[in-house]
Amino acid sequence: MGAASYFSADYAEARRKFLSVAETAGAQLSTFVNDAVKGPAGEELACDVARFGPTDASRVLLMTSATHGVEGFCGSGAQVGLLAQGWHRKLPKDTALVLAHALNPHGFAWLRRVNEDNVDLNRNFIDHSKPHPVNAPYREVHPLLIPADWDGPARAAADAQVQKYIAERGQKAWQAAVSAGQHDHDDGLFYGGRKATWSNRTLREIVRRHLGHAKRIAFLDMHTGLGPSGYGEPIYVGSATPEGYREAVAWYGEQVTDLNAGSSSSAVVSGATPGAILDLVPVPPGPLVALEYGTIPMLEVFGALRADHWLHAHGKLDSDQGRAIKRQVRDAFYTDTDTWKEQVLDRAIEFTGKAYKGLAA
């Protein structure tokens, strides 16, 4: 069976495929339902978790999908493919595999990178009892990101200012200003929120249940939208220590980049999902890594995000323009070709094998 068969056309199909293959594989299943929201057809939205291996395993690989909603097409396909190809049967001794499917089911179902509160989950894992970080460059560019119109003079003027910003300061500066994360504009891009989201609380509960007693942990978080098309860049996203990065390189090779050092395709961010593990696991957990699969050029991805945020702020979902923007967002984070899907699955298999080997060492 080809890799394409593991991928889905929408969240509802992805969930059905994941639950079916997990049940067939004999998983211990648990479900976290987001009761506050529904999908486009009124369907239940949930994060489903499949566990394999001993209940008291001291070593655990946790793989998450759809941290960024619409990016779940990629992660779901990889998770379904891993189970369909029997990787749950290849676990080393004293090791468990935990697959968290659709951590942000609302974003997956509604073709949004953010959750139901416009929160970027990968900027939400901070201590919200303390003053929130300030992103001064974002405050400067926010008015350019969501203009009053999308097909008129306001958009044209904003785009001209964006191009001027990039010409004067560079694309990396623009990326950092926009995507590092911000907590001031709840309608803006890369908004980290001002409290822990449902998905944040859900991931923490998954960590408590499945990783709380583990002595060694591997974490793979599946993402899309940055880097060369089809290439799964391994980004070390653990604590900012040289030892942690060196261990990631020892497990996965010199190809690993370091989010904290700014060597990855991503901007340096605060509040990423590994915070749940670092907060709750009392031992040095092991390499925490994101696999970032490229799709289309970065500025086009940012353009799709701007369009989506404009749509939800000013437009109409049920319109030709709304549907066109949603197609644009889907295409920005999911390359719907057999070749790309094969690249995604091959990379996921490669890194699952390396994680197993690292855990067993």
Contacts in CASP RR format, 6 or more apart in sequence:
PFRMAT RR
TARGET T0000
AUTHOR 0000-0000-0000
METHOD contacts of the structure
MODEL  1
MGAASYFSADYAEARRKFLSVAETAGAQLSTFVNDAVKGPAGEELACDVA
RFGPTDASRVLLMTSATHGVEGFCGSGAQVGLLAQGWHRKLPKDTALVLA
HALNPHGFAWLRRVNEDNVDLNRNFIDHSKPHPVNAPYREVHPLLIPADW
DGPARAAADAQVQKYIAERGQKAWQAAVSAGQHDHDDGLFYGGRKATWSN
RTLREIVRRHLGHAKRIAFLDMHTGLGPSGYGEPIYVGSATPEGYREAVA
WYGEQVTDLNAGSSSSAVVSGATPGAILDLVPVPPGPLVALEYGTIPMLE
VFGALRADHWLHAHGKLDSDQGRAIKRQVRDAFYTDTDTWKEQVLDRAIE
FTGKAYKGLAA
1 84 0 8 1.000
2 338 0 8 1.000
2 342 0 8 1.000
3 81 0 8 1.000
3 338 0 8 1.000
3 341 0 8 1.000
3 342 0 8 1.000
3 344 0 8 1.000
3 345 0 8 1.000
3 346 0 8 1.000
4 338 0 8 1.000
4 341 0 8 1.000
4 342 0 8 1.000
6 17 0 8 1.000
6 77 0 8 1.000
6 78 0 8 1.000
6 80 0 8 1.000
6 81 0 8 1.000
6 84 0 8 1.000
6 341 0 8 1.000
6 345 0 8 1.000
7 14 0 8 1.000
7 73 0 8 1.000
7 76 0 8 1.000
7 77 0 8 1.000
7 80 0 8 1.000
7 336 0 8 1.000
7 341 0 8 1.000
8 14 0 8 1.000
8 17 0 8 1.000
8 73 0 8 1.000
8 76 0 8 1.000
8 77 0 8 1.000
10 109 0 8 1.000
11 39 0 8 1.000
11 43 0 8 1.000
11 45 0 8 1.000
11 102 0 8 1.000
11 105 0 8 1.000
11 108 0 8 1.000
11 109 0 8 1.000
12 39 0 8 1.000
12 41 0 8 1.000
12 43 0 8 1.000
12 109 0 8 1.000
14 72 0 8 1.000
14 73 0 8 1.000
14 76 0 8 1.000
14 77 0 8 1.000
14 80 0 8 1.000
14 101 0 8 1.000
14 102 0 8 1.000
14 108 0 8 1.000
15 46 0 8 1.000
15 48 0 8 1.000
15 101 0 8 1.000
15 102 0 8 1.000
15 105 0 8 1.000
17 76 0 8 1.000
17 77 0 8 1.000
17 80 0 8 1.000
18 48 0 8 1.000
18 50 0 8 1.000
18 76 0 8 1.000
18 79 0 8 1.000
18 80 0 8 1.000
18 99 0 8 1.000
18 101 0 8 1.000
18 102 0 8 1.000
19 29 0 8 1.000
19 48 0 8 1.000
21 80 0 8 1.000
21 81 0 8 1.000
21 83 0 8 1.000
21 84 0 8 1.000
22 29 0 8 1.000
22 48 0 8 1.000
22 50 0 8 1.000
22 83 0 8 1.000
22 99 0 8 1.000
23 29 0 8 1.000
24 83 0 8 1.000
25 50 0 8 1.000
25 52 0 8 1.000
25 83 0 8 1.000
25 86 0 8 1.000
25 88 0 8 1.000
26 52 0 8 1.000
26 88 0 8 1.000
27 50 0 8 1.000
27 51 0 8 1.000
27 52 0 8 1.000
27 83 0 8 1.000
27 88 0 8 1.000
27 99 0 8 1.000
28 50 0 8 1.000
28 51 0 8 1.000
28 52 0 8 1.000
28 55 0 8 1.000
29 48 0 8 1.000
29 49 0 8 1.000
29 50 0 8 1.000
29 51 0 8 1.000
30 48 0 8 1.000
30 49 0 8 1.000
30 51 0 8 1.000
30 209 0 8 1.000
31 46 0 8 1.000
31 47 0 8 1.000
31 48 0 8 1.000
31 49 0 8 1.000
32 46 0 8 1.000
32 47 0 8 1.000
32 48 0 8 1.000
32 49 0 8 1.000
32 202 0 8 1.000
32 205 0 8 1.000
32 206 0 8 1.000
33 44 0 8 1.000
33 45 0 8 1.000
33 46 0 8 1.000
34 45 0 8 1.000
34 46 0 8 1.000
34 47 0 8 1.000
34 105 0 8 1.000
34 106 0 8 1.000
34 116 0 8 1.000
34 198 0 8 1.000
34 199 0 8 1.000
36 116 0 8 1.000
36 198 0 8 1.000
37 45 0 8 1.000
37 106 0 8 1.000
37 116 0 8 1.000
38 44 0 8 1.000
38 45 0 8 1.000
39 45 0 8 1.000
39 106 0 8 1.000
39 109 0 8 1.000
39 110 0 8 1.000
40 109 0 8 1.000
40 110 0 8 1.000
43 109 0 8 1.000
45 102 0 8 1.000
45 105 0 8 1.000
45 106 0 8 1.000
45 109 0 8 1.000
46 102 0 8 1.000
46 105 0 8 1.000
47 100 0 8 1.000
47 101 0 8 1.000
47 102 0 8 1.000
47 103 0 8 1.000
47 105 0 8 1.000
47 199 0 8 1.000
47 202 0 8 1.000
47 206 0 8 1.000
48 100 0 8 1.000
48 101 0 8 1.000
48 102 0 8 1.000
49 98 0 8 1.000
49 99 0 8 1.000
49 100 0 8 1.000
49 101 0 8 1.000
49 206 0 8 1.000
49 210 0 8 1.000
50 83 0 8 1.000
50 98 0 8 1.000
50 99 0 8 1.000
50 101 0 8 1.000
51 96 0 8 1.000
51 97 0 8 1.000
51 98 0 8 1.000
51 99 0 8 1.000
51 210 0 8 1.000
52 88 0 8 1.000
52 91 0 8 1.000
52 96 0 8 1.000
52 97 0 8 1.000
52 98 0 8 1.000
53 88 0 8 1.000
53 91 0 8 1.000
53 95 0 8 1.000
53 96 0 8 1.000
53 97 0 8 1.000
54 94 0 8 1.000
54 95 0 8 1.000
54 96 0 8 1.000
55 96 0 8 1.000
56 213 0 8 1.000
57 94 0 8 1.000
57 95 0 8 1.000
57 96 0 8 1.000
57 214 0 8 1.000
58 94 0 8 1.000
58 213 0 8 1.000
58 214 0 8 1.000
58 215 0 8 1.000
58 216 0 8 1.000
59 92 0 8 1.000
59 94 0 8 1.000
59 95 0 8 1.000
59 96 0 8 1.000
59 214 0 8 1.000
59 215 0 8 1.000
59 216 0 8 1.000
59 217 0 8 1.000
59 359 0 8 1.000
59 360 0 8 1.000
60 95 0 8 1.000
60 96 0 8 1.000
60 97 0 8 1.000
60 98 0 8 1.000
60 210 0 8 1.000
60 211 0 8 1.000
60 214 0 8 1.000
60 216 0 8 1.000
60 217 0 8 1.000
60 218 0 8 1.000
60 359 0 8 1.000
61 95 0 8 1.000
61 96 0 8 1.000
61 97 0 8 1.000
61 98 0 8 1.000
61 217 0 8 1.000
61 218 0 8 1.000
61 219 0 8 1.000
61 220 0 8 1.000
61 352 0 8 1.000
61 355 0 8 1.000
61 356 0 8 1.000
61 359 0 8 1.000
62 98 0 8 1.000
62 100 0 8 1.000
62 206 0 8 1.000
62 207 0 8 1.000
62 210 0 8 1.000
62 211 0 8 1.000
62 217 0 8 1.000
62 218 0 8 1.000
62 219 0 8 1.000
62 220 0 8 1.000
62 277 0 8 1.000
63 78 0 8 1.000
63 79 0 8 1.000
63 82 0 8 1.000
63 97 0 8 1.000
63 98 0 8 1.000
63 99 0 8 1.000
63 100 0 8 1.000
63 219 0 8 1.000
63 220 0 8 1.000
63 221 0 8 1.000
63 222 0 8 1.000
63 348 0 8 1.000
63 352 0 8 1.000
64 100 0 8 1.000
64 103 0 8 1.000
64 203 0 8 1.000
64 219 0 8 1.000
64 220 0 8 1.000
64 221 0 8 1.000
64 222 0 8 1.000
64 273 0 8 1.000
65 71 0 8 1.000
65 72 0 8 1.000
65 74 0 8 1.000
65 75 0 8 1.000
65 76 0 8 1.000
65 77 0 8 1.000
65 78 0 8 1.000
65 79 0 8 1.000
65 99 0 8 1.000
65 100 0 8 1.000
65 101 0 8 1.000
65 102 0 8 1.000
65 103 0 8 1.000
65 222 0 8 1.000
66 72 0 8 1.000
66 75 0 8 1.000
66 76 0 8 1.000
66 101 0 8 1.000
66 102 0 8 1.000
66 103 0 8 1.000
66 104 0 8 1.000
66 105 0 8 1.000
66 107 0 8 1.000
66 108 0 8 1.000
67 103 0 8 1.000
67 104 0 8 1.000
67 121 0 8 1.000
67 122 0 8 1.000
67 199 0 8 1.000
67 221 0 8 1.000
67 222 0 8 1.000
67 223 0 8 1.000
67 273 0 8 1.000
68 104 0 8 1.000
68 107 0 8 1.000
68 113 0 8 1.000
68 114 0 8 1.000
68 120 0 8 1.000
68 121 0 8 1.000
68 122 0 8 1.000
68 223 0 8 1.000
68 224 0 8 1.000
68 333 0 8 1.000
69 102 0 8 1.000
69 103 0 8 1.000
69 104 0 8 1.000
69 105 0 8 1.000
69 106 0 8 1.000
69 107 0 8 1.000
69 108 0 8 1.000
69 112 0 8 1.000
69 113 0 8 1.000
69 114 0 8 1.000
69 115 0 8 1.000
70 107 0 8 1.000
70 108 0 8 1.000
70 111 0 8 1.000
70 112 0 8 1.000
70 113 0 8 1.000
70 329 0 8 1.000
70 330 0 8 1.000
70 333 0 8 1.000
70 334 0 8 1.000
71 113 0 8 1.000
71 222 0 8 1.000
71 223 0 8 1.000
71 224 0 8 1.000
71 225 0 8 1.000
71 333 0 8 1.000
71 334 0 8 1.000
72 102 0 8 1.000
72 108 0 8 1.000
72 222 0 8 1.000
72 224 0 8 1.000
72 333 0 8 1.000
72 334 0 8 1.000
73 108 0 8 1.000
73 224 0 8 1.000
73 330 0 8 1.000
73 333 0 8 1.000
73 334 0 8 1.000
73 336 0 8 1.000
74 222 0 8 1.000
74 223 0 8 1.000
74 224 0 8 1.000
74 293 0 8 1.000
74 333 0 8 1.000
74 334 0 8 1.000
74 344 0 8 1.000
75 222 0 8 1.000
75 344 0 8 1.000
75 348 0 8 1.000
76 101 0 8 1.000
76 102 0 8 1.000
76 108 0 8 1.000
77 341 0 8 1.000
77 344 0 8 1.000
77 345 0 8 1.000
78 222 0 8 1.000
78 344 0 8 1.000
78 345 0 8 1.000
78 348 0 8 1.000
79 99 0 8 1.000
79 101 0 8 1.000
79 222 0 8 1.000
79 348 0 8 1.000
81 345 0 8 1.000
81 348 0 8 1.000
82 88 0 8 1.000
82 99 0 8 1.000
82 345 0 8 1.000
82 348 0 8 1.000
82 349 0 8 1.000
82 352 0 8 1.000
83 99 0 8 1.000
85 349 0 8 1.000
87 97 0 8 1.000
87 349 0 8 1.000
87 352 0 8 1.000
87 353 0 8 1.000
88 97 0 8 1.000
90 353 0 8 1.000
90 356 0 8 1.000
91 97 0 8 1.000
91 356 0 8 1.000
92 356 0 8 1.000
92 357 0 8 1.000
92 359 0 8 1.000
92 360 0 8 1.000
93 360 0 8 1.000
95 356 0 8 1.000
95 359 0 8 1.000
95 360 0 8 1.000
96 210 0 8 1.000
96 214 0 8 1.000
98 206 0 8 1.000
98 210 0 8 1.000
98 211 0 8 1.000
100 203 0 8 1.000
100 206 0 8 1.000
102 108 0 8 1.000
103 121 0 8 1.000
103 199 0 8 1.000
103 202 0 8 1.000
103 203 0 8 1.000
103 273 0 8 1.000
104 114 0 8 1.000
104 115 0 8 1.000
104 121 0 8 1.000
104 199 0 8 1.000
106 112 0 8 1.000
106 115 0 8 1.000
106 116 0 8 1.000
107 113 0 8 1.000
107 114 0 8 1.000
107 115 0 8 1.000
107 116 0 8 1.000
111 308 0 8 1.000
111 326 0 8 1.000
111 329 0 8 1.000
111 330 0 8 1.000
112 308 0 8 1.000
112 312 0 8 1.000
112 329 0 8 1.000
113 120 0 8 1.000
113 305 0 8 1.000
113 308 0 8 1.000
113 329 0 8 1.000
113 333 0 8 1.000
114 120 0 8 1.000
114 121 0 8 1.000
114 191 0 8 1.000
115 121 0 8 1.000
115 197 0 8 1.000
115 198 0 8 1.000
115 199 0 8 1.000
116 198 0 8 1.000
117 186 0 8 1.000
117 193 0 8 1.000
117 197 0 8 1.000
118 186 0 8 1.000
118 187 0 8 1.000
118 188 0 8 1.000
118 191 0 8 1.000
118 309 0 8 1.000
118 312 0 8 1.000
119 191 0 8 1.000
119 192 0 8 1.000
119 193 0 8 1.000
119 197 0 8 1.000
120 181 0 8 1.000
120 189 0 8 1.000
120 190 0 8 1.000
120 191 0 8 1.000
120 192 0 8 1.000
121 197 0 8 1.000
121 199 0 8 1.000
121 200 0 8 1.000
121 273 0 8 1.000
122 269 0 8 1.000
122 271 0 8 1.000
122 272 0 8 1.000
122 273 0 8 1.000
123 181 0 8 1.000
123 182 0 8 1.000
123 190 0 8 1.000
123 191 0 8 1.000
123 192 0 8 1.000
123 193 0 8 1.000
123 269 0 8 1.000
123 270 0 8 1.000
123 271 0 8 1.000
123 272 0 8 1.000
124 192 0 8 1.000
124 193 0 8 1.000
124 196 0 8 1.000
124 197 0 8 1.000
124 199 0 8 1.000
124 200 0 8 1.000
124 271 0 8 1.000
125 200 0 8 1.000
125 271 0 8 1.000
125 272 0 8 1.000
125 273 0 8 1.000
125 274 0 8 1.000
125 275 0 8 1.000
125 276 0 8 1.000
125 279 0 8 1.000
126 132 0 8 1.000
126 133 0 8 1.000
126 192 0 8 1.000
126 270 0 8 1.000
126 271 0 8 1.000
128 193 0 8 1.000
128 194 0 8 1.000
128 195 0 8 1.000
128 196 0 8 1.000
132 183 0 8 1.000
132 193 0 8 1.000
132 194 0 8 1.000
133 181 0 8 1.000
133 183 0 8 1.000
133 270 0 8 1.000
134 183 0 8 1.000
134 184 0 8 1.000
135 177 0 8 1.000
135 180 0 8 1.000
135 181 0 8 1.000
135 182 0 8 1.000
135 183 0 8 1.000
135 184 0 8 1.000
137 173 0 8 1.000
137 176 0 8 1.000
137 177 0 8 1.000
137 180 0 8 1.000
138 177 0 8 1.000
138 178 0 8 1.000
138 180 0 8 1.000
138 181 0 8 1.000
138 182 0 8 1.000
138 184 0 8 1.000
138 185 0 8 1.000
138 190 0 8 1.000
139 182 0 8 1.000
139 184 0 8 1.000
139 185 0 8 1.000
140 177 0 8 1.000
141 162 0 8 1.000
141 165 0 8 1.000
141 174 0 8 1.000
141 177 0 8 1.000
141 178 0 8 1.000
142 182 0 8 1.000
142 185 0 8 1.000
142 188 0 8 1.000
143 158 0 8 1.000
144 158 0 8 1.000
144 161 0 8 1.000
144 162 0 8 1.000
144 165 0 8 1.000
145 158 0 8 1.000
145 178 0 8 1.000
145 188 0 8 1.000
145 189 0 8 1.000
145 306 0 8 1.000
145 309 0 8 1.000
146 187 0 8 1.000
146 188 0 8 1.000
146 189 0 8 1.000
146 306 0 8 1.000
146 309 0 8 1.000
146 310 0 8 1.000
146 313 0 8 1.000
146 314 0 8 1.000
147 154 0 8 1.000
147 155 0 8 1.000
147 157 0 8 1.000
147 158 0 8 1.000
147 310 0 8 1.000
148 154 0 8 1.000
148 314 0 8 1.000
149 155 0 8 1.000
149 314 0 8 1.000
150 307 0 8 1.000
150 310 0 8 1.000
150 311 0 8 1.000
150 314 0 8 1.000
150 315 0 8 1.000
150 321 0 8 1.000
151 321 0 8 1.000
162 174 0 8 1.000
165 173 0 8 1.000
165 174 0 8 1.000
165 177 0 8 1.000
166 173 0 8 1.000
166 174 0 8 1.000
171 298 0 8 1.000
171 299 0 8 1.000
175 267 0 8 1.000
175 298 0 8 1.000
175 302 0 8 1.000
176 267 0 8 1.000
176 268 0 8 1.000
178 189 0 8 1.000
178 190 0 8 1.000
178 302 0 8 1.000
179 189 0 8 1.000
179 190 0 8 1.000
179 266 0 8 1.000
179 267 0 8 1.000
179 269 0 8 1.000
179 302 0 8 1.000
180 190 0 8 1.000
180 267 0 8 1.000
180 268 0 8 1.000
180 269 0 8 1.000
180 270 0 8 1.000
181 190 0 8 1.000
181 191 0 8 1.000
181 192 0 8 1.000
181 269 0 8 1.000
181 270 0 8 1.000
182 188 0 8 1.000
182 190 0 8 1.000
182 191 0 8 1.000
182 192 0 8 1.000
183 191 0 8 1.000
183 192 0 8 1.000
183 193 0 8 1.000
183 194 0 8 1.000
185 191 0 8 1.000
186 193 0 8 1.000
186 194 0 8 1.000
187 309 0 8 1.000
187 313 0 8 1.000
188 309 0 8 1.000
189 305 0 8 1.000
189 306 0 8 1.000
189 309 0 8 1.000
192 271 0 8 1.000
196 204 0 8 1.000
200 276 0 8 1.000
203 273 0 8 1.000
203 276 0 8 1.000
204 276 0 8 1.000
204 279 0 8 1.000
204 280 0 8 1.000
207 276 0 8 1.000
207 277 0 8 1.000
207 280 0 8 1.000
207 281 0 8 1.000
208 280 0 8 1.000
211 217 0 8 1.000
211 277 0 8 1.000
211 280 0 8 1.000
211 281 0 8 1.000
211 285 0 8 1.000
212 280 0 8 1.000
212 281 0 8 1.000
212 282 0 8 1.000
214 281 0 8 1.000
214 283 0 8 1.000
214 285 0 8 1.000
215 283 0 8 1.000
216 285 0 8 1.000
216 286 0 8 1.000
216 359 0 8 1.000
217 277 0 8 1.000
217 281 0 8 1.000
217 285 0 8 1.000
217 286 0 8 1.000
217 288 0 8 1.000
218 251 0 8 1.000
218 286 0 8 1.000
218 287 0 8 1.000
218 289 0 8 1.000
218 355 0 8 1.000
218 358 0 8 1.000
218 359 0 8 1.000
219 274 0 8 1.000
219 277 0 8 1.000
219 285 0 8 1.000
219 286 0 8 1.000
219 287 0 8 1.000
219 288 0 8 1.000
219 289 0 8 1.000
220 289 0 8 1.000
220 290 0 8 1.000
220 291 0 8 1.000
220 348 0 8 1.000
220 351 0 8 1.000
220 352 0 8 1.000
220 355 0 8 1.000
221 237 0 8 1.000
221 273 0 8 1.000
221 274 0 8 1.000
221 288 0 8 1.000
221 289 0 8 1.000
221 290 0 8 1.000
221 291 0 8 1.000
222 290 0 8 1.000
222 291 0 8 1.000
222 293 0 8 1.000
222 348 0 8 1.000
223 290 0 8 1.000
223 291 0 8 1.000
223 292 0 8 1.000
223 293 0 8 1.000
224 292 0 8 1.000
224 293 0 8 1.000
224 294 0 8 1.000
224 295 0 8 1.000
224 333 0 8 1.000
224 334 0 8 1.000
225 292 0 8 1.000
225 293 0 8 1.000
225 294 0 8 1.000
225 295 0 8 1.000
225 296 0 8 1.000
225 298 0 8 1.000
225 301 0 8 1.000
225 332 0 8 1.000
225 333 0 8 1.000
226 233 0 8 1.000
226 265 0 8 1.000
226 266 0 8 1.000
226 292 0 8 1.000
226 294 0 8 1.000
226 298 0 8 1.000
226 301 0 8 1.000
227 233 0 8 1.000
227 265 0 8 1.000
227 292 0 8 1.000
227 294 0 8 1.000
227 298 0 8 1.000
228 294 0 8 1.000
229 294 0 8 1.000
229 295 0 8 1.000
229 296 0 8 1.000
229 335 0 8 1.000
229 340 0 8 1.000
230 293 0 8 1.000
230 294 0 8 1.000
230 295 0 8 1.000
230 335 0 8 1.000
230 340 0 8 1.000
230 343 0 8 1.000
230 344 0 8 1.000
230 347 0 8 1.000
231 293 0 8 1.000
231 294 0 8 1.000
231 343 0 8 1.000
231 347 0 8 1.000
232 291 0 8 1.000
232 292 0 8 1.000
232 293 0 8 1.000
232 294 0 8 1.000
232 343 0 8 1.000
232 344 0 8 1.000
232 347 0 8 1.000
233 255 0 8 1.000
233 257 0 8 1.000
233 264 0 8 1.000
233 265 0 8 1.000
233 291 0 8 1.000
233 292 0 8 1.000
233 293 0 8 1.000
233 294 0 8 1.000
234 248 0 8 1.000
234 252 0 8 1.000
234 253 0 8 1.000
234 255 0 8 1.000
234 256 0 8 1.000
234 257 0 8 1.000
234 289 0 8 1.000
234 290 0 8 1.000
234 291 0 8 1.000
234 351 0 8 1.000
235 256 0 8 1.000
235 257 0 8 1.000
235 258 0 8 1.000
235 259 0 8 1.000
235 264 0 8 1.000
235 265 0 8 1.000
235 266 0 8 1.000
235 289 0 8 1.000
235 290 0 8 1.000
235 291 0 8 1.000
235 292 0 8 1.000
236 244 0 8 1.000
236 245 0 8 1.000
236 248 0 8 1.000
236 249 0 8 1.000
236 256 0 8 1.000
236 257 0 8 1.000
236 258 0 8 1.000
236 259 0 8 1.000
236 260 0 8 1.000
236 264 0 8 1.000
236 287 0 8 1.000
236 288 0 8 1.000
236 289 0 8 1.000
237 259 0 8 1.000
237 272 0 8 1.000
237 273 0 8 1.000
237 274 0 8 1.000
237 288 0 8 1.000
237 289 0 8 1.000
237 290 0 8 1.000
238 244 0 8 1.000
238 259 0 8 1.000
238 260 0 8 1.000
238 274 0 8 1.000
238 278 0 8 1.000
238 287 0 8 1.000
238 288 0 8 1.000
239 274 0 8 1.000
239 278 0 8 1.000
240 260 0 8 1.000
244 284 0 8 1.000
244 286 0 8 1.000
244 287 0 8 1.000
245 256 0 8 1.000
245 258 0 8 1.000
245 260 0 8 1.000
245 261 0 8 1.000
247 286 0 8 1.000
247 287 0 8 1.000
248 256 0 8 1.000
248 287 0 8 1.000
248 288 0 8 1.000
248 289 0 8 1.000
249 256 0 8 1.000
251 287 0 8 1.000
251 354 0 8 1.000
251 355 0 8 1.000
251 357 0 8 1.000
251 358 0 8 1.000
252 287 0 8 1.000
252 289 0 8 1.000
252 351 0 8 1.000
252 354 0 8 1.000
256 289 0 8 1.000
257 263 0 8 1.000
257 264 0 8 1.000
257 265 0 8 1.000
258 264 0 8 1.000
259 266 0 8 1.000
259 268 0 8 1.000
259 269 0 8 1.000
259 272 0 8 1.000
259 290 0 8 1.000
260 268 0 8 1.000
262 268 0 8 1.000
264 292 0 8 1.000
265 292 0 8 1.000
265 298 0 8 1.000
266 290 0 8 1.000
266 292 0 8 1.000
274 288 0 8 1.000
277 285 0 8 1.000
277 288 0 8 1.000
278 285 0 8 1.000
278 288 0 8 1.000
287 355 0 8 1.000
289 351 0 8 1.000
291 347 0 8 1.000
291 348 0 8 1.000
291 351 0 8 1.000
293 340 0 8 1.000
293 343 0 8 1.000
293 344 0 8 1.000
293 347 0 8 1.000
294 335 0 8 1.000
295 301 0 8 1.000
295 331 0 8 1.000
295 332 0 8 1.000
295 333 0 8 1.000
295 334 0 8 1.000
295 335 0 8 1.000
295 340 0 8 1.000
296 331 0 8 1.000
296 332 0 8 1.000
296 335 0 8 1.000
300 332 0 8 1.000
301 332 0 8 1.000
301 333 0 8 1.000
303 332 0 8 1.000
304 325 0 8 1.000
304 328 0 8 1.000
304 329 0 8 1.000
304 331 0 8 1.000
304 332 0 8 1.000
304 333 0 8 1.000
305 329 0 8 1.000
305 332 0 8 1.000
307 325 0 8 1.000
307 328 0 8 1.000
307 329 0 8 1.000
308 325 0 8 1.000
308 326 0 8 1.000
308 328 0 8 1.000
308 329 0 8 1.000
310 325 0 8 1.000
311 317 0 8 1.000
311 321 0 8 1.000
311 322 0 8 1.000
311 325 0 8 1.000
311 326 0 8 1.000
315 321 0 8 1.000
315 322 0 8 1.000
316 322 0 8 1.000
317 326 0 8 1.000
330 336 0 8 1.000
END
